[in-house]
Amino acid sequence: MPTSETAHGTEWRDAPAAPGPVRHEVHVWRASLQCAEPQLLSFRSSLTPDERARADRFRFERDRAHFIAARGLLRSILSRYLSEPPGEIRFIYGAYGKPFLSDRYGGSIYFNLAHSHGLALFAIAEGREVGVDLELVRADLAHLEIARRFFSKQEVDTLEALPAEMRAQAFFDCWTRKEAYIKARGEGLSYPLAAFDVALRPGEKATLLCTRGEPAEASRWSMYELSPAPGYKAALVAERHDYQLRCWQWRGFDEAIA
C-alpha cells in the first residue's frame, strides 16, 4: 500500500476496503474535509434529518460543508467496521454530548472524531474508550495567557520556562493531549483541564503524568502524539496499553492537502 508521513513512528497508509477486527488495535483515520460537490451531496444524503438540521443551522457555508463532510466521513468509515450502509448507522449521545453507537451494535465499537481547519481525525477501537484531538498551530494566540487560565500549575511552569519560539508548539501539544484525554473520558469541559498534567516539553513522549484525586488514572490510559499534516498538532488517548496503533488515510488525502 502507498504510505505517507509518519505518526509517532506509525505510517499513514491508504485504508483497505475492510480494515479488519480492531480488538487488539486502535485505528486512526485522517481525511480532508475539502470535498467536491458530488461527494458532499452524497455525504449529506447519508445523514439523519437531525444531522441535516444541525448542518443547516451553521451560518457560514464553509462550516456547514465541513460539518456535513465530517459526519459523512464518520458514517462511511464506521460502515467498514459494521458492514452496514452509512445512512443506516444510528448514534446515541452521552450526558456531555459524546456520540456512541446505538445499543443495536452490541456496545463493542468505540469512536471519537476531531476536526480543525479542513482536516479531520477519526479514532476507532473495540472494547476501549478513545479520544482524539486536532488543532492547527497558530502563532498569533496568547499562549501563556490561555495556559494560565486553563492549564495546571506544573504545565504553566513548564511552558513559561521554554524559549519563546518553542511555546506555540508546546502549547498545542499540551492542548491536544488534554482535550483527547477528557474526550476519552466522555466528560467534555465539565472535567477541569487543570485537574491533571500531561507531558509537553518538545521531544518528550506524550504521556498522562497524573490526575489529582484519581491516582490510578495515569496508568489506565495510553497517549500518542500524532502528526496528521504539516502545521497541525494532534493526540490520541485510549484505554490501556495492550494494542497496536494503525493509521489510515481516506482516499485522495494527499491530493486534497497538496
N, C-alpha and C positions, 0 to 999 in steps of 0.2 A: 504493500500500500504506500502511496505517496505520503511523505511526512513533512512537517513544518517545524516551527520553533519548539523549544523545549519548555516544559512546565515543571520546575523542581526536579529536573532530571528525567521527566517523562515526556515522550514525544506526542505532539498533537497529530493524530492520524486521521485520514479520511474515514468516516464512520462506515461500518458494514451495514448491510440492509437488516441483519439480525444481530444485534450486539451480544446476544447470548445471556446466560444467567449471571447475576451480579451478587450472588450470595457472599462470595469472598472477595468482592471487588467493589470499588466505588468509581463510577463513571462521571466525568465532567465533560460537557459539550460546550463548544464555543460556536457562535453564529453571529452573522451580521444582521442587523435589523433594517438595512437598506434593501428593500425588496422592490422588484419591478411590479407594475400594477397588476398583471395577471396573477402573480404569486400572492400579492396582498389580498386580492379578491378571493382567492382560494382559501387563504387563512381565515378571512372573515366568515366565510361560509361554514367553517368548522366550529365557530364559536356558538355558545348558547345565547338565547335572547338577552339574558342578564349581562353577559360579557359584551355583547354588541352595544347595549345601552350604556355600559361603562365607557366604552370606546367613544361613543358619540358625545359624552359629556366633556371630553377634552376640548379646550378652547382652540389650540393650535393644531393644524393638520399634521405636522411632523410628530407631535406627541401622540396623536390618535393613531397614526400609522405605526409608530413604534410599539404601542400597546397591542395592537392587532397582530403585528409580527411576532412579538414575544409570546403571546398566548397561543397563537397558531403554531409556532415552533415547539412550544412545550407540548401541545397536544400531538404533534407529529412525532416528536421524539418518544413520548410515552407510549404511543401506539406500537412502536417497535418492540417494546418490552411486554405489552399487554395483549398483543395480537388482536387489537380492537380498532376500528376506524377512529381517526382523530375526533370526529364530530360526535361520537357516542360516549366518549370519556366524560365522567362526571366527578366533580370535586365537592368536598365539604370544607368548612373553614373552622380553625380553632378559635379560642376565645380572643386571641390577639390578631386574628386575621390571616394566620399562616394557612395556606391551602394544603389539603391532603386528598388522596384518592378516596372515593366513597367506599363504604364497607363491602360493597359487592366484589371488590378486588382482593379481599382477604386481609388487608392491612399489612401486606408484606413489602410493598414497594414504597419507598420514601423519596421525596424530591424537594428541590429548592431551586429558585432562579433569581438572577440579578441582572440588571441591565443599566448601562450608562453610555450616553453619547453615541448611540448607534451600534453598540456591541452588547451581546448577551452571553451569559453563562448559565448552564443548567446542570445541577448535580443530581444523580440518580443512584440509589442504593437499595439494598434489600435487607430488611431486618435491623436497620440502624438509622437514627436521625442524622440528617445532614443540613448544613448551612453553607451558603456561598455568597460572597460579596465582591463587587467590582466597582472601581472608580477610575475616572480619568484624572491623572495627576495634574493639578493646577498650581502654578507657582504664585498666582495672584491672591490666594486666600490668606487670611490672617491666621496662620497655622498655630502659633503659640497661644493666641487669644482663644481660639476654639478648643485647643488641648486643655488649657487651664479651666475651661468651663465644663468639659465632659470627661477627660481622661483621669486616671488615677494619679496620685502624687508621684509615685515611682516613675510612671510613664512621662509625666511632665518634666521631672528632673532629668530623665534620660534625654528627652528631646531638647531641653534647654542647653545641655552640655555638648550637643553636637555643633559642628561648624554650620553657619547659616546656610551654606549652599547644599547641605545634606538634609535639611529639615523637611523639605517638601516630600521627598521620597520616604523618609522615616515616618512622617505624619500619616501618609496614605497607607503605608504598611500597617501601622497601628490601627488606623480607622477600619480598614477592610477586615483585619483579623478579629477585631472586637465585634463588628457587625455580623460577620459569619458565625461567630460563637452565639450571639443572642438569637440569631435566626435559627440556628440548630436547636437551641433550647425551646424555640417557639413562643418566646415571651415578648419579642419586639423591644421597643424602647421603654416598656414598663420595667425592664430589668436595668438598673443603673450601670452605665458604662464605667463609672469609677469604682465599681464593686469588685473588679478583677483586673489582673495585669497580664499583658502579653509582651513577648519579646519584640523589639522594634529597632534595635541598632542595625545599621547597614551590614549585611553579610551574616547576621545572626539568624539561626534557624527559626522559622515560625513556630512558636510554642505558646501554649496557655500556661503561664507561670504559676498563678494561684488565683483562687476565688475565695474571697474573705467570707467566713462563716460556713463554707462548704469545702472542707479540706480534701475530700475525695474527688472533687470535680476535675482538678487538673489532670489526674491520671485516667479519668473516664473518657476524655476527648483527645483526638489527634488533630493536628493542624498542618496545613500545607500552604506554602506560598505558590501562587500560580502566575504565569506570565502569558496572558492571552493575546497581547498585541503591544507594539511599542507605544509608550506613553500611558499605559494603564497599569494599575495595581489590582491584585485580586487575591482572595484567600478562600480556602475550603476548610471546614471543620466537620468532623464525623465522629460518631461514637466508636470507641475502642480503636485498637491499632491492628487488628487481625484482618487486614485487607490489602489488596494491591490497587493502586490508583491507575486508572486508564483515562487518557484524554482523547476525545474525538472532536472532529470539526464537521459542521454541517456543510453540505456540498456547496461549492462556489465561494467558500470563505476567503481564500487567498485573493481571488479576483475582486471580491467585494471591498476589501480593505486596501487594495493596491493603490 
